[in-house]
Amino acid sequence: MGTGAKGFGAVKLLYSPAVRIDLERIRRFYAELDSDRGLRLGVHLRAELKLLKHHPRLGQPIDDPDLGEIEMRRLIIAGCEVRYAIVGDEIRILRIWHGREER
């Protein structure tokens, strides 16, 4: 088996600038319920996302003919939907939403 996303070897995990905003928004959302819960969720999300480095196709594919060669996927972690793209040897985390949020 080869390396990179195509061969399921280790790849780079990159976060878009929007993900930092998403994680802070989710933390604030949970802070209203339990001050530590949002922080724990953030730590849990980051730990689970590291799995994508070795299993990039863990999430469900998103079929969209407008994406061309970009392989888009979605993954549900602890009630949050993570959207990411596989581009060469990179996993690009694009956005994260909690299922209870309005989008």
N, C-alpha and C positions, 0 to 999 in steps of 0.2 A: 504494500500500500504506500502511496506517495505521501508527501507532506502538503500542508496547506488545506484550504477549505474543500477542494475537490477530493483530496485523499484522506480527509478527516484527521490530519495531523494537527499539531498546535498552530494556531494562527494568532495574529494581533487582535486585541480587543480594543476598539476605539469608541469613545462616547461623543455624540454631537453636543454642541453647546446647550441645546434645548434640554438635554437630559438632566443637567445640573438644576435647571429651573423646575423640571418635572419632579425630581426627587425632593426638592425643598417644598414644593406645593403639596406633595403627598405627606411629607413630614408634618406640615402645618395642619393639614386635614385631620390627621390622626392625633395631633397634639390636643385638639379640642376634646377628644375622648379619653386619652391617656398620654401624659407627657412623654413617657418613655417608648410608647408603642411605635411612634413614627420613626424614632431613631433605630429601634430594633428592626423595623421593616426595611429601612435603607441598608443596614448591614446585611440583612438576609438577601435582599435583591442583588447586591454586589457580589456576594458569595455565589449565588446561584448563576449569575451571568458569567462568572468565570468558567463554568462548565462548557459554555459555548466555544471556548478556546480549543477544546478537544472533541466537541460534538456540535459542530456548527449547524447541523440540520435538525437539531432537537425540536425546534418550533415547527408549526404548521406553515406550509407554503401559502403565499398570497398570490393568487393568479391575477395578473394585470398586464395585458398586452402592451401598455404604454411604458412598461419598465424596461423593455428590451432585454439586454444581457444581465441586468441586475437581478439577483435572486433575493426577493423580499420574503420575510417570514415573520410570524407572530408567535409569541410564547407567553403563556399565562404562569405567573409566579405569585403566590400568596395573594390572589385576587387582583393582581396588576397585569395589564397587558403591555408587553414589551414588543415594539416593532424594531426589526433590525434587517440589515442588508448584508449579504455575503458578496464581497467584491475582491476577487483574487484571493490573497492570503490575509484578508482583513474581515473582521466582523464589526460592522458599524452599527452601534446601538443608536437609534434615531429618536425614539420617543418612548415614554412610559406613562401610562394612565392607570389610575385605580378604577376598578369596575363600578364603584359608587359615584364616581365623578361625572359631572355633565361635561360633554365635549362639544 
